[in-house]
Amino acid sequence: MEETTLTVHGDEYPGRLTVPDVETERGVLVVPGAGHGPFGDVFDGFAEAATDAGHLVARFHTWTGPDDLEAKTAADFREEIYAGIDLLRARGCTTVAVVAKSFGGRLALEHATDEADRMVLWAPAILFGSHDDAPQ
């Protein structure tokens, strides 16, 4: 694992790259949910498994809580996702997948579809349709 920093719109965010033992052209950007960062528990297990399968995994802590989230604009979220994808491409990844959980799934749908080659949305925090249309 390598500690790294993601620089976006003048701000620096701490991150980690989990690097496989073999050279790879496959990268994964992890986008966490609103209530937790991309480190620990299931995210560490995912990064380890993805690295074992030959993927370079990037994770960044671009918010620490509700105040950080409220201060961000849609453009901020888009730039952060693009910067993460660009970092993986600069490291030689020709294929980049975004794995996004909960609120991160919503962000990926809104901002990553044009940049990512693949996406895995893990319990995305979105609602399709109106509450009025829901079955009773």
Residue, then its C-alpha position, 0 to 999 in steps of 0.5 A: m500500500e502507498e500513501t498518496t494525496l489527491t489534489v483537486h481545485g486547490d485542496e489536498y485529500p489523503g489517500r491510499l493506493t493498494v498496488p498489486d505485485v504485478e504490473t497492471e493496466r486495470g484500476v479501481l477508484v473507490v467512492p464511499g458513502a456519506g457516513h464513512g470514509p474509504f478506509g477500514d472494514v469492508f473497504d480494506g477487504f475489498a481493496e485487498a481482494a481487488t489487488d489480489a486479482g490484479h487491480l490498482v485500487a485508489r481510495f481518497h478521503t475527500w470528506t470527513g462529515p456532513d459539513d464537508l458534504e454540504a459545502k461541496t458543489a456538484a462540480d466539486f464532486r465531479e472534479e474529485i471523481y475525474a481527478g481520481i480516475d486521471l490519477l489511475r490513468a497516469r499510473g498506466c491504467t487503461t481500464v478504470a472501474v468505479v466502485a461506489k457505495s451508497f451516496g458514492g453510488r449516486l455521485a458515480l451515476e451523476h459524474a462518472t459515467d462519461e469517464a469510467d469504463r465500468m461501474v459497480l454501484w453498491a446500494p446506491a442512495i438514489l430513488f427512482g420515480s416519485h414517492d407517489d408512484a410507489p405501490q401501496 
